[in-house]
Amino acid sequence: MDTFITNRIRKLRFEANEMTQHALAERVGVTRQTIIAIEAARYAPSLELAFRIARAFAKPLEDVFQYRADA
Amino acid sequence: MAWRERSAWISLVSTCLIFGIYFWHSAGALHDEVVRARPFLVNFLVAAVAATLINGGLHVVSAITGGIQRADERDAALEARAFRIAYGFLLGTLLCAFSFVALLGAIQSPSAAGTVLLPTFTAATQFALLVCVAAELLRNGMLIAGYRRGG
């Protein structure tokens, strides 16, 4: 089931020198499949993981994740 | 395919195979006129050992060929959901079955003749085992469905 949380991870990976899903997964300590699921908005990460992902891109949390209140 | 999804597939297939054969034999044996508990117990032990060996062996082969990944929070969430559904099914089914049997007064007292009581007891045991195996298959099925869906 899709979540109400959208994200810009794909775009941010592209901007971060085309970081691979595997590299991001290694950096934040999850599997590549989890990054794929988060990118596709099929899995809502925990707050801690969301912060870790935002930190990996050196961005504030709200620049990476958005809450779709109308969904 | 992720390590945990492969692991769920291995458990599903090995449990299906081994306990499928076990219950096939048990269903046939339950139709016999005199049912003895010992062959069921021996067959169950053989099935449990075979399932453990096949499951373990396939996991080792899978780990060598595909590598192991540490579980992350999504794996834990999928595992928890599969566990909740499967063991809800297990408890619910057993509770319903026992309530149904108790309601019908089908459970005989221990003082009843042994040969009459034994088939009922054996059948009840086999049913309980079948529900346990079904719960395990459901748990693995839910895990696979979760991984296939993505989250």
Chai-1 contact restraints between the chains, C-beta under 6 A:
chainA,res_idxA,chainB,res_idxB,connection_type,confidence,min_distance_angstrom,max_distance_angstrom,comment,restraint_id
A,V30,B,D72,contact,1.0,0.0,6.0,A-B,restraint_1
A,T31,B,Q69,contact,1.0,0.0,6.0,A-B,restraint_2
A,T31,B,D72,contact,1.0,0.0,6.0,A-B,restraint_3
A,Q33,B,A2,contact,1.0,0.0,6.0,A-B,restraint_4
A,T34,B,D72,contact,1.0,0.0,6.0,A-B,restraint_5
A,T34,B,R74,contact,1.0,0.0,6.0,A-B,restraint_6
A,A37,B,G150,contact,1.0,0.0,6.0,A-B,restraint_7
A,A37,B,G151,contact,1.0,0.0,6.0,A-B,restraint_8
A,R42,B,G150,contact,1.0,0.0,6.0,A-B,restraint_9
A,R42,B,G151,contact,1.0,0.0,6.0,A-B,restraint_10
A,Y43,B,R74,contact,1.0,0.0,6.0,A-B,restraint_11
A,Y43,B,G151,contact,1.0,0.0,6.0,A-B,restraint_12
A,S46,B,E73,contact,1.0,0.0,6.0,A-B,restraint_13
